[in-house]
């Protein structure tokens, strides 16, 4: 139990840990105030048993009770505020920390892990830690503190009754420990089931078009129902598991309280305890374990807290790419790959490639699907780190750059454009957060998307759905290009940017691409002949190797993949994007 409490405090961060520890300190004062009920009761009993004037004793007892209540209320208020702030701040801080950490993870992590699992950790898990965890931890801690203070007060009046109370607490914690150990497995299963449920929900929603078109409603609904059923079953199992332990804990506290009453009576009979103490200890027996039972019930959720902390730490402890680089602004933007090798999941994707891309030139990368085209671009932009060899920008190893300063040199236009659920203007502004409306409009005009944006009911203030679902493929591409124009980076990577564009949109899109790429270093992955034949150099990739290199005219004189590509026409299926 105490190990889990310590794990949670450390996870919360130094500032929030201070708040929790201050809350515990205030809780100790609150517990002491609660324990003051015992001397207040003893004081009024003294008046009754001594047959003296009751006014003095009543006033004294009421005063002690009033002070105890006032202190308890004040302490409860401040303690609750600190717990709430600490819990939600810890959750919010960790969300930001995870999001920042994800920026520096290699893309392979996102390929190997579902977006649902990552989303679940940053939403459900953080919600549990921010809301439930703080309450569980603090209520458990407070219950233990109050019990401890009451027992100390009992020890002050009679060590024998105090010893019986301590024995009861020890037996209670033995059962509590067994309960937590029994619930450890189910706690892990519960968190895993919650993650799987989020996975299935997201998969169902993201693939709803395919589900409908292929009549997979029943199949996908079954997977979702199965995940939901698994969550329901594990929750029921946990509740049923804890019920007998909660019952046993309650039995222990009540039997111990009964023993305290019996012992007090026996001590009075044999003359070793006076009537005042005997009555006082009897009354105390009903108080001593009330908070402990509450703590014991809440402590059954501690392992869930532990698992949630472990899930968050599992992401935070992942090895990131080196982020200790310097803020560098290169003198030129020549790109050079020197004997670069890269493997993913024990499969070699790039094998000993050397390549130079001069500044302000256009390099087209072509090849069969799965040949390594996209991976090569990802290595240049350092979405992944190479296994061996070096990638340099401006004569400087990309690993020597800070991630932010490296990204300042690149703009990207992908085949699959992602637009955020925001206004069109704000989506374009992602390329330059401080841009004015006039600058946004200027970029949109260059990207040939100003006209269709202006025709929308709210123009640039039109809110588009998540992923840009309300726009056509060509419209999304042009907004993406406008975004890249806003960034005005010296290097532009086009990953099959025109692959899925309708013929009627192609002219405008190509004009947008020309506006974007003017006076830039261009690296393009493409399968359309129009987009590659005028490139300064064409790189043909096959199975991780450069098998051909030159311009269009020189490559057409060679027998090889490129010539076959041209002869098979630009719509050849085999030349579609590879991931």
N, C-alpha and C positions, 0 to 999 in steps of 0.2 A: 504493500500500500504506500508506504512512505517513499519508496523508490519511484513510484509513478508520480507522486506529488512533486518530487524534486525534478523529475523529467519535464513535467508540464511547466514548472516555474522557469527552468532554464530555456525551454523552447520559446517562452513568451517574450524573451528579450529583456535586457537589463532594466529599461525604464518600466516596463509592465511588471517585471519581477519585483521591483521596488514597491509598486502599488499593491501587489498581492501580499507581500511580506508586511507592509504597513497595515493592510487589511487584517492580517493575522494578529498583529500587535494590538490593533483596536479590538479584535475579537477576544483577545485575552482579557482586556479590560471589561468587555461585555460579559465574558464568562465569570469573571470575579464578581461583577455586579449581580449576576444571576445567583452565584453562590452565597451572596450576602442575605439571601432569603432565609438561610438556615439560622444564623445568629439572630435575625429579626424574630423568627419563630421562637427560638430559645429564650429570648429576652421577655417576650410576653408570657411564656410559660412560667418563667421565674416569678412574675407578678402573681399569676394565678396560684401557684403552689405555695408561695410564701404568705398568701392572704394579706398582702400589703395593698396600699392605695394603688388602684389600677391605672389611674390617670397618667401617672409618670411613665409606667411601662407601655401603655397604649401609645402615648405620644412618641416615646423612643422607638417603638417597633414600627409605627407608621412612618416616622422620619427615615429610618433605615430602608424600609420598603420603597418609599417615594424616591429616595436618592438612587436606589438600585434600578428602579423602573426608568427614571429620567436618564441615567447613564446608559442603560440598555437601549433606549430609544435613540439617543444621540449616536451611540456607537454603531447601532444597526444601520442608521441612515448613512453615515460616512463609510462604513464598511461596504454596504451595498453599492454605493456610488463608485468606490475604488474597484470593486470586483467587476462591475459592469464596464467601466472604462478600460480596465486591464484586459478583460476578455475580448471585447470588440476591437480594441486597439491592437491586441496581439493578432487577432484574426486578419484585420485589415493590413497590418504591417507584413504579415507572412504572405498574404496574397500578392502584395507588391514585390516582396522579396522573391517569391517563386516566379512571377512574371519576368522580373529582371534576370533571374537565373536562366530561364528558358531561352532568353535572347542569345546566350553564349553557349548553348548546347549544340553539338553537331546535328545536322539535319537527320542523320541516321536514327537519332532518338525518336523523332516524330514518325519516322517510317516504321519503327519497331513497336511503338506504343499508340494505342488508339486515342483519338481526340476525346472520346468519352471518358476514358480513365483520367486523362489530364484534367478535363473539365470537372470531373467529380471531386478530385483532390482540391481544386481551387474554389469549389462551390460548397458541396455537401460537407466535405471534411472540415473546411474552414468554418462553415456555419456551426458545425458540432463543437469545434474548439472555441468559437467565439461566444456561443450561447450556453450550450449544455455543459461543456467542460468546466467553464469558470464556476458555474453554480454547483456542479457536482463536487469539484475540488474544494471549494470554500465551505459548502455545507458540511462536507465530511470533516474538514479541518475544524470547523466551529463546533461540531458535535463532540469531537474528541477533546477539545479545549474545555468546553463547559463541564463535561464529565470529570476531567482531571481536576478542575478547580473545586467542584463540589466534593470530590473525594478528599482533596487536601483540607477542605473545611471540616469534613467529617473526622479526618485524622486528628485535627486540632482538638476536637471535643472528646474523641475516644478512638485510640489506635486500633483496638480490636475490631470495631465495626468498619473502620477504614481498611483494615487488612482483608476482611470478608469482601468489601467492595472491589478491592484490587484483584482478588482471585476471580471474582465474577467477570471483571474486564478482561483478564487474561484468557479465560475460557471463551468469552465472546469473540476475541480476536483470533483464537485458534479456528473457530468455526468460520469466521469472516475470511480468513486466509484460504481455507479449503474452498469456500464459495468462489473467491476470485480465481483461484487456480482452475476450478471446474469451468468457470465462465470464460477463461482465456481463449480456448479454441473457438467457442461460439462468437466471441467478440470479433475475432479475425474473420470468421465466416460472414458475419453481419456486414462489416465494412466492405468485404469483397463482393457480397450480394448487392449492396448499394451501388458500387462502382459498375457492376455488370448491368444493373437496371438502367443507369444513365447511359451506358454504352448502347443498349438496345433501343432506348428511346431516341437517341441521336441518330442511330443507323436507320431507324424506321422513318424519321422525319426527313433526313438527308436523301434517302433513297426512295421517297414516296412516288416519284414519277416512274421509276423502274418497277416498283411494287404494283402500281396500277396497270402499267402497260403490259407486264408479263403475268398479270393476274396472280400475284404472289401475296395478296392480302391475308389469306388464311395462314400461309407459312410464316410470314413476318409477324403477324398478330400472335401466332402461337409462341414464337421466340420471345416476344415482349411479355406475353402472359406467363410464360415459364419463368422469366426473370422476376416478374412481379410476385408470382407464387413462391419462388425461392426466398424472396425478402420477407414475405408474410410468414412462411414456415419457420425461418430462423428467428424471427421476433417472438413467435409463439414458444419455440424451444427455449429461448433465453428466459422468458417469463416463467415457464413451467420449471426450468432448472433452478431459478432463484427462489421460488415460492417456499419449498421446504427449508432452505437455509434461512430465509427471513423468519419463518415460523420458529425454527430452532433458536435463532438469536433472541426472539421475543420470549421464548420459554426460559432461556438462560437468565435473562434480565429479571423476569418475574420470579423465578425460583430464588435467585440471589436476593431480591428484595424481600421475599418471604423469610429467607434465612436471617436477614438483618433484623426483621421484626421479631422472629423467634429468639434470636440471640439477645436482643435488647431486653425482652421479657425475662429470659433466664438470668441475665446479668442483674436485673432489678430484683428478682426473687432471691438470688444468693447474696444480695447486698453489695455487689461490686459496682453497681451503677445506680445513681439516684433517679427518682421518678421523672425529674425534668429532662435529663439526658435520654432516658428510655423513651419518653414520648417524642422528644425531638428527633432521635434516631429513627423512630418508627415513621414519623412524617417524612424525614429525609429519604427513606427507602423508596418512596413514591416519586421522588424528584431525580435521584441520582442517575438513572439510566434512560430517562425520557429522550434526551438529546442524543445519547449513544445509539439508540435504536434507529433514529432518523439518519444518523451518520452511516450506520451499517447498511441501511436500505439504499442510500445513494452511492455507497462505495461499490455496489455491484456494477456500476457503470464505469468504474475507473479504468478497466482494461480496454474499454472502447476508446476512452481518452488516450490511452497509451498507444493503441493501434493507429489512431488518427495522427498522433504526433509522429509515429514511425513512417506513415505514408507521406506526410509532408517532408520529413527529413530525408526520405529516400530520393526525392527530387532534388532537394537542396544540397545533398551530398554527392550528386552525380558530378563526375569530372567534366569541367567545362574546357572549352578551348582556351588557350592562354589569353587572358584579358589584361595583362600587365604591360601592354604595349604603350608606345608614346604617341602623342598627338603630332602627326607628321603631315606636312603638305609637300608632296613631291614636286621637284622642278620640272619634270616631264612625266608622261603617262605611257611610256613603253612598257609592255607586259612581256615577261619572259618566263617560260617553264623549262626547268633544267632537270631532265631525267626523273620526271614525276611518276610515281606509282601510287595507286590507291585501291584498296580492297574494301568491300562491304559484305559483312556476314560471310567471311571466309571465301568470297568470290572476287577475283581480281577484275576490277572494272577498267582501270587505267593502268597500262603497262609500259613504263619507261618512255614517257612522251617528253620530247624536247620541242619547244615552239617559241617563236618570237612574234609578237604583235606590235608593230611600230605605232607610234602616236598618230592620231588623226587618219587612220586607215580603216578600211572595212575588211573584216575577216569573216568569211562564211564557213560554218562547220556543217558538213553533211555526212550521211552514213545511214546504214540500216538501223532499224529499231533495236535498242538494247546495245548499241555499239559503244556508248559512253559519251555521247555529245553533251547532254545536259549535265552529266557528272563533271565533265571537263570545265564547263562554265561555273559550276558550283565551287570547284576548287580554286578557280581564278578569283572569285569573289569571297573566298574563304567561308562558305557555308559549311564546308568540311575541311579538315586538315589533312594534308597529304601524308601517306605512310613513309615515303622517302622522296628525296629530291627537294627542289625549292620552287616557289612561285614568287616572283618579284614584280613590284610595281614602281616604276621610276628608279629602278636599280636597287630598291630596298625590299627585303623579305616581307611579305604580307603579314607574317607573324610578329614583326617589329612594330606594326601599327596598332594603336588602340582600335577597338572595333568600330567606334563612332567615326574616327578620322579615316578609317579605311572605307566605310560605307559612304562617306561624303564624295568619294570618287566614282561611285557607281549609280546608275539608274537602270531599272529593270522593267521590261514589258513582257509578261508571260502569256502563254496561250490561254491558260485559265485565269482570268482576271477576277480578283476578289475586291468587291466594293463593300464598304461598311454601311450599316443601317444609319445613315446620316444624310444631310443635304448633299446635293451634287457639288456645291461650292466647297464644303468641308472635305469631301472626298478628293477634290483636286488639290486643296490646300495641304494635304498630307505631304506633298512634295516640298512645301515651304510654309510652315505653320504661321508665319507672320505676314504673309502676302496680303495685299489689299485686294478689294473686289475688282478693281481695274486690272491688276496683274493676273488675276484668275481668268477674267474675260479674255485678255490678250493671249494667254496660254490656250484657252479653249478654241479661240479662232485659229491659231496655228495648228491645233489638233483636229480641225474641221468638225468640231462638235458644238460650236456656239449656236448654230441655227436650230438644231433639234432641241437643245436645252432651252432656248428662248421660247420655243413653241409650246413647251410644257406649261400647265396652268400656273405653277409657282416659279417657273424659271429656274434660276440657280438655287433657289430655296426649296426646290422639290426634294422631299425626303424619299430616298429609294429604299427598297426592302433589303434585307440581309443578303449579301452576295450579289446585289444588283439584279434581283430576279425580275423586276419590272422593265428592264431594258433589254434590247437585243444584243447579240454577241458583238456586232460591229460597234454599237454605241458604247458598250462597256470598254472595248478595246481603245476607242478614241479618248474616253475619259481617263483611262490608264495612261495613255500617251500624254495627255494634258498634264497629268500628275507628274510624269517624268520630265516634261518640259519645265515645269515649275521648279523642279530640283536643280536643273541645269548642271548635271554632273558631267565631267569630261569623258567618261566611259559609259556607253549604253550597251546593255546586253538584251538582245531580242530573242526570246525562246519560243520559236514557232508562232510569233505574234500575229501572223496573217493566215494561219492554217485553216481556221474554221470560219472565215469571213465569206459572206454571200457575194457573188460577182457584182451586184449593184452597189455594195459598200466598199469594194476593193479599191476603187479609184481614190475615194476620199481617205481611206485608211493609208494608202501608200503616200498620199500627200502629207498626211499627219506624220508618218514615219520619216519622210524627208525633212520635215520641219524639226523634228526631234534630233535627227542624226547629223545635222549640218555642223561641220567643223568639229566633229566628235570622233573618238575612237569607237568603232562599231564592231561588236561581236554578235553574229546572228546565227541561230540554228534555224534552218529553213528547208522545206522540200519543194517550194515553188521556184522554177527556173528564173522567173523574172527578178526574184529577190536576191539571187546569188551570182548571176552571170556577169554583173558589173563590179563584183567585189575585187579588191586589190589582191587578195589571196583566198584560195579555197582549200580548206583542210578536210580530207576524207578520212573518217574514223571508222574502223572495223575491228570489233572485238578488243577494244582498248588500245589499238595501235593506230598511228598515222600511216596509212597505206598509200596515200597520194597527197601531193601538195603543189599548188601553182595557181595560175589564173584560169579562166574559162577556156581560153584559146589553147593554152598549153595542155590542159587536161583532156581536151577533146581529141588531141593528137595521140593520146595514150589509150591502150586497151585496158579498161579497168572499171571499177564500180561507178565512177562519175559519168563516164560515157554511157554506161548502161542506164544510169539514172536519167540522163537527158533523153535517151532514145525511148525509155519507157514512159515518157511524158510526166508532167509535173504532178499529176494526181495519183501516182503509183502508191499503193497502199503501204508497201514496205518502208516508205520514207516518212511515215508519220512519227510524231514525237515519241521519244523514249525517255523513261524516267529512271 
